[in-house]
Amino acid sequence: MTAGTGGLTHFDAEGRAVMVDVAAKPETERRATAAGQVMMAPATLAVIREGRAKKGDVLGVARLAGIMAAKRTPDLIPLCHPLALASVAVELEPDEALPGVKITATVGLTGRTGVEMEALTAVSVAALTIYDMCKAIDRGMRIEAIRLVSKEGGQSGAYRAA
């Protein structure tokens, strides 16, 4: 399973990209949570909170975009396995202290490979959707700090970010 190039599993002994063979791995419950944020001007955050964005419900559309993105991860990242996701939850929290929107995505399934990439993709696309829906009023928004927060299940066990 672990291939030859420095312990990276997506390369064979000759350094060629390969999809990891997970057929022999047992199915286990797996869950991953990722987070990120979109920083913006206070006035932009007010537009989002008050539902005044011309393109509609920014947080509702971003939540849906994140869920859809998690389901399409193998179409975006070449060596990701297509997975039958059991759950995808995307939470968006306006935060005046940033100012901006905090994004958290949690993805779960019972399977042979993890869902970290699906959680990270959900956060990334939700953030991009917020940017798209508000760029007419704030081109200076910044997408920041997208990271894996935690994962459970699989051979490598649990992980929690510091």
Rosetta blueprint (number, residue, H / E / L):
1 M L
2 T L
3 A L
4 G L
5 T L
6 G L
7 G L
8 L L
9 T L
10 H L
11 F E
12 D L
13 A L
14 E L
15 G L
16 R L
17 A E
18 V L
19 M L
20 V L
21 D L
22 V L
23 A L
24 A L
25 K L
26 P L
27 E L
28 T E
29 E E
30 R E
31 R E
32 A E
33 T E
34 A E
35 A E
36 G E
37 Q E
38 V E
39 M E
40 M L
41 A L
42 P H
43 A H
44 T H
45 L H
46 A H
47 V H
48 I H
49 R H
50 E L
51 G L
52 R L
53 A L
54 K L
55 K L
56 G L
57 D L
58 V H
59 L H
60 G H
61 V H
62 A H
63 R H
64 L H
65 A H
66 G H
67 I H
68 M H
69 A H
70 A H
71 K H
72 R L
73 T H
74 P H
75 D H
76 L H
77 I L
78 P L
79 L L
80 C L
81 H L
82 P L
83 L L
84 A L
85 L L
86 A L
87 S E
88 V E
89 A E
90 V E
91 E E
92 L E
93 E E
94 P E
95 D E
96 E L
97 A L
98 L L
99 P L
100 G E
101 V E
102 K E
103 I E
104 T E
105 A E
106 T E
107 V E
108 G E
109 L E
110 T E
111 G E
112 R L
113 T L
114 G L
115 V L
116 E H
117 M H
118 E H
119 A H
120 L H
121 T H
122 A H
123 V H
124 S H
125 V H
126 A H
127 A H
128 L H
129 T H
130 I H
131 Y H
132 D H
133 M H
134 C H
135 K L
136 A L
137 I L
138 D L
139 R L
140 G L
141 M L
142 R E
143 I E
144 E E
145 A E
146 I E
147 R E
148 L E
149 V E
150 S E
151 K E
152 E E
153 G L
154 G L
155 Q L
156 S L
157 G L
158 A L
159 Y E
160 R E
161 A L
162 A L
